[in-house]
């Protein structure tokens, strides 16, 4: 996330603390719009620990298998067709 904060600070002229607050607002907004399985990956991507997003998301249904059902569930969640919790 530091890389993104630095970029925002340089491009906008904001002090680093303000840039960090702005980045956090945007990140939190994006995570709130994503299905939980994908939202959990945002922090990993920003911290450099989530390079393999597809492998990390993998078993969306937590049934011990990575198959088309996981992909269908993820796509359904993305487009508003997921199960209501």
C-alpha positions in Angstrom: 0.0 0.0 0.0 3.0 2.3 0.6 3.6 2.3 -3.1 0.1 3.5 -3.9 0.2 6.1 -1.1 3.5 7.5 -2.5 2.0 7.6 -6.0 -1.1 9.5 -4.8 1.1 11.9 -2.8 3.3 12.6 -5.8 0.5 13.0 -8.3 -1.7 15.2 -6.1 0.8 17.1 -4.0 -0.9 15.8 -0.9 1.2 15.2 2.2 1.7 11.5 2.8 -0.7 11.3 5.7 -3.5 12.8 3.7 -2.7 10.6 0.7 -2.8 7.6 3.0 -6.2 8.6 4.3 -7.5 9.1 0.8 -6.2 5.7 -0.3 -7.8 4.0 2.7 -11.2 5.6 1.9 -11.0 4.3 -1.7 -9.8 0.9 -0.7 -12.5 0.5 1.9 -15.1 1.6 -0.7 -13.9 -0.9 -3.2 -13.8 -3.7 -0.7 -17.3 -3.0 0.4 -18.5 -3.5 -3.2 -16.7 -6.8 -3.8 -17.8 -10.3 -2.8 -16.1 -11.3 0.5 -13.7 -13.8 -1.3 -12.4 -11.0 -3.5 -12.5 -8.2 -1.0 -10.1 -10.3 1.2 -7.6 -10.3 -1.6 -7.4 -6.5 -1.9 -5.2 -6.1 1.2 -2.9 -8.9 0.0 -2.5 -7.2 -3.4 -1.8 -3.8 -1.9 0.7 -5.3 0.6 2.5 -7.4 -2.1 1.4 -10.7 -0.6 -1.4 -11.5 -3.0 0.2 -11.9 -6.4 -1.6 -15.1 -7.1 -5.1 -13.8 -6.8 -6.8 -16.7 -8.7 -5.0 -19.3 -6.7 -5.8 -17.5 -3.5 -9.5 -17.1 -4.2 -9.7 -20.6 -5.5 -12.1 -22.6 -3.3 -14.8 -20.0 -3.0 -17.4 -22.6 -1.8 -15.0 -24.0 0.8 -15.9 -27.5 -0.3 -12.3 -28.7 -0.7 -12.4 -28.5 -4.5 -11.5 -25.8 -7.0 -13.8 -26.2 -10.0 -16.4 -24.4 -12.2 -18.8 -24.1 -9.3 -16.3 -21.8 -7.6 -16.0 -19.6 -10.7 -19.8 -19.5 -11.2 -20.3 -18.5 -7.6 -17.7 -15.7 -7.9 -19.3 -14.4 -11.1 -22.7 -14.6 -9.6 -21.5 -12.5 -6.6 -19.9 -10.0 -8.8 -23.0 -9.4 -10.8 -25.4 -9.4 -7.9 -26.7 -13.0 -8.3 -25.1 -14.4 -5.2 -26.9 -15.9 -2.2 -28.2 -13.4 0.3 -26.6 -13.8 3.7 
